[in-house]
Amino acid sequence: MPPKRKTKMQSAGVGTRSKRVKVTSQQAQEGESHETTRQDSGPSQVFELQAGFNPASQVCIQAGQGSIQPGQEIEPQVRVWCVGSSIIKQAFTEALCRPGGANLGLERLGINIWWQGYSGLRFLQMKSKLSYLKQFESDQDYLIMHAGGNDIRVKECPLFWLINNLRNHLQIIRECFPNSVLVWSQILPRTNWGYSQDSVAMENFRIRLNRAAAKAVHNLGGCYIKHPDLLKNITQFLRPDGVHLTELGYGIFLNTLQGGLEYFALKRGCVFLSNW
């Protein structure tokens, strides 16, 4: 059978979410999709996300695995956007290979996740990116943001300037999505920070930026996800580039996102893994 022609909206990396999601055995077999192309900053550009697969309207799991059977229809109740840098883009690809699929096995809680990962995305570009995505989707219940590491890499972004701008951008995002719960996913450590070889100084930068972002999101009624299992031995979970995670690292990252979403959806608190 010849491949279906992609619509204009699918090639833009987005798509409208149908009110009901149907999983078929054919869709389950088409779970693996090739990687996305690179993006820049402005919302006026066209972005291609996971060509051949529309995460907004389909749930991709392997046939016979997970809590959903082929042909079964469910009614999503909790809408989640997961937006961020290449960490999110590659985490989505890894999620497709897991039994829980793109929704991380959280369909039992009515959770539907829309993944939007962009290589090189900085947090200071998040506002315009979300404004672009809002054209294609209604407001979400939870907005997970994983970005900031690429901002630290930029020499022209001193700490205090970046913290002030981060707070301002979070406030604007909150006003743009008044019915959504903002979720800050902790910036992960790296061994390669680009312009600086002072790993101690850059790690302190990362910690202080994370702390400021978590406090700002909390003041806006949002939530915070920590990644202690990765932080303890980050060098074991990084690829040779010192930035991206290994397959095992992405598995741990996805497990933490899954646990955090369930924790928040069940109203158990606003900081996941708060004891760490």
C-alpha positions in Angstrom: 0.0 0.0 0.0 1.5 3.4 -0.9 2.2 5.7 2.0 -0.4 8.3 2.8 0.3 11.8 1.7 1.0 14.1 4.7 -1.3 17.0 5.1 0.1 20.5 5.4 -0.7 20.6 9.1 1.0 17.3 9.8 4.2 18.4 8.0 4.2 21.4 10.4 4.7 19.1 13.3 1.3 19.7 14.8 -2.2 18.6 14.3 -5.7 18.8 15.7 -6.5 16.3 18.4 -9.7 14.4 17.8 -12.2 14.1 20.7 -11.9 10.3 20.6 -8.6 8.4 20.1 -8.6 5.0 18.2 -5.7 2.6 18.3 -5.4 0.0 15.6 -3.0 -2.7 15.1 -1.7 -1.0 12.0 -1.0 2.2 13.9 0.8 0.1 16.5 3.1 -1.3 13.9 3.8 2.1 12.6 5.1 3.3 15.9 8.7 3.9 14.8 9.1 7.1 12.8 12.2 8.8 11.6 13.7 11.7 13.4 12.6 15.3 13.0 14.3 18.1 11.2 15.9 21.0 13.0 14.1 24.1 13.9 14.8 27.7 14.7 13.0 30.2 16.9 10.2 32.0 15.2 6.6 30.8 15.1 6.3 31.8 11.5 8.5 29.0 10.3 7.4 25.5 9.3 8.5 22.7 11.7 8.4 19.0 10.9 7.9 16.7 13.9 8.0 12.9 13.7 7.0 12.8 10.0 4.5 10.1 9.3 3.1 10.1 12.8 0.6 12.5 14.4 1.0 12.3 18.2 -1.9 14.7 18.8 -4.5 12.4 17.4 -3.1 8.9 17.8 -1.8 6.7 20.6 1.1 4.5 19.5 1.7 1.3 21.4 2.9 -2.0 20.4 0.2 -4.5 19.5 -0.9 -6.6 22.4 1.0 -4.5 25.0 -0.1 -1.8 27.4 -3.6 -1.2 28.8 -5.3 -0.5 25.5 -6.2 -3.2 23.0 -6.3 -2.7 19.2 -9.6 -1.2 18.1 -10.5 0.1 21.6 -11.7 3.7 21.8 -11.0 5.9 24.8 -12.1 9.4 25.7 -9.1 11.6 26.8 -9.8 13.7 29.9 -6.5 15.1 30.8 -4.6 16.9 28.0 -0.8 17.3 28.4 1.6 19.2 26.3 5.3 18.2 26.6 7.4 20.9 25.0 11.1 21.3 25.1 14.5 20.9 23.4 16.0 17.8 21.7 15.8 16.0 25.0 12.0 16.0 24.6 12.3 15.2 20.9 14.4 12.1 21.5 12.4 11.1 24.6 9.3 10.9 22.4 11.1 8.6 20.0 12.1 6.4 22.9 8.6 6.4 24.3 7.2 4.9 21.1 9.3 1.8 21.6 8.0 1.3 25.2 4.9 -0.8 26.2 3.2 2.4 27.5 3.6 4.2 24.1 3.4 7.9 23.6 1.1 8.3 26.6 3.5 6.5 28.9 0.8 4.0 29.9 -1.3 6.7 31.6 -4.4 6.2 29.5 -5.9 4.5 32.6 -6.0 8.0 34.0 -7.4 9.5 30.8 -4.1 11.3 30.1 -3.2 12.1 26.5 0.3 13.6 25.8 1.2 15.8 22.9 5.0 15.8 22.4 6.7 18.8 20.8 10.5 18.6 20.9 12.8 21.0 18.9 16.5 20.7 18.6 18.4 23.7 20.0 15.3 25.2 21.6 16.1 27.7 24.3 13.7 28.6 27.1 13.6 32.2 25.9 12.1 31.0 22.7 9.4 29.0 24.5 6.9 31.8 24.6 6.8 32.3 20.8 6.9 28.5 20.3 3.8 28.0 22.5 2.1 30.9 20.8 2.6 29.2 17.5 1.4 25.8 18.8 -1.7 27.3 20.3 -3.0 27.9 16.8 -3.5 24.2 16.4 -4.6 23.0 19.8 -6.9 24.2 22.6 -5.5 24.8 26.1 -4.0 21.9 27.9 -4.5 20.8 31.5 -0.8 20.4 32.1 2.1 22.1 30.2 5.4 20.4 30.8 8.4 22.5 29.9 11.9 21.0 29.6 14.3 23.7 28.4 17.0 26.0 29.7 20.1 24.0 29.2 20.7 25.6 25.8 20.3 29.1 27.4 23.1 28.3 29.8 25.3 27.5 26.8 25.0 31.0 25.5 27.8 33.3 26.6 25.7 36.4 26.2 23.2 35.2 28.9 24.5 36.1 32.4 22.8 34.4 35.3 20.8 37.3 36.8 19.7 38.5 33.4 18.6 35.0 32.4 16.7 34.5 35.7 14.8 37.8 35.4 13.8 37.0 31.8 12.8 33.5 32.8 10.4 34.9 35.4 8.9 37.3 33.0 8.5 34.7 30.3 6.8 32.3 32.8 4.4 35.0 33.8 3.5 35.7 30.1 3.0 32.0 29.5 0.8 31.7 32.5 -1.4 34.6 31.2 -1.5 33.0 27.8 -2.6 29.6 29.3 -4.7 30.6 32.3 -6.5 27.2 32.5 -3.3 25.2 32.4 -1.0 24.0 35.2 2.6 24.9 34.4 5.1 22.1 35.1 8.9 22.8 35.2 11.0 19.7 34.4 14.4 20.1 36.0 17.3 21.1 33.7 19.7 18.2 33.5 23.5 18.4 34.0 25.9 18.1 31.1 29.6 17.5 30.7 29.7 19.8 27.6 28.5 23.4 28.1 29.9 24.8 24.9 31.8 28.0 25.5 32.9 27.3 29.1 35.2 24.5 30.3 34.5 25.4 33.9 32.2 22.5 34.8 31.8 23.6 38.4 30.7 27.1 37.5 28.3 25.9 34.9 26.8 23.3 37.3 26.3 26.1 39.9 24.6 28.2 37.1 22.3 25.2 36.3 21.3 24.7 40.0 20.5 28.4 40.6 18.5 28.6 37.3 16.6 25.5 38.3 15.9 26.8 41.7 14.6 30.2 40.4 12.4 28.5 37.8 10.9 26.1 40.3 10.1 29.0 42.7 8.6 31.1 39.9 6.4 28.2 38.6 5.3 27.4 42.2 4.3 31.0 42.7 2.2 30.7 39.6 0.4 27.7 41.0 2.4 25.2 39.0 4.4 22.0 39.6 8.0 20.8 39.6 9.6 17.5 38.4 13.0 16.5 39.7 15.3 13.9 38.2 17.4 12.6 41.1 18.1 9.2 39.5 19.8 10.9 36.6 21.6 13.6 38.7 23.3 11.0 41.0 25.3 9.5 38.2 24.7 11.7 35.2 28.0 10.7 33.4 26.7 7.1 33.2 23.6 8.3 31.3 25.2 10.8 28.8 26.2 10.1 25.3 29.7 11.0 24.2 28.5 14.5 23.1 28.1 15.2 26.8 24.6 16.6 26.2 22.1 14.0 25.2 21.0 10.9 27.1 21.7 7.3 26.4 18.8 4.8 25.8 19.0 3.9 29.5 19.0 7.6 30.4 15.9 8.3 28.4 14.2 5.3 30.0 14.8 6.8 33.5 13.7 10.2 32.2 10.5 8.9 30.9 9.8 6.9 34.1 10.1 10.2 36.0 7.8 12.1 33.7 5.3 9.3 34.0 5.5 9.2 37.8 5.2 13.0 37.9 2.1 13.2 35.8 0.4 10.5 37.8 1.4 12.2 41.0 0.0 15.6 39.8 -3.2 14.1 38.2 -4.0 12.4 41.5 -3.5 15.7 43.4 -0.8 14.2 45.7 1.3 17.3 45.6 3.1 19.9 43.4 6.7 18.7 43.6 7.5 15.2 42.4 10.3 13.5 44.3 10.4 16.4 46.7 12.5 14.4 49.2 15.5 14.7 46.9 
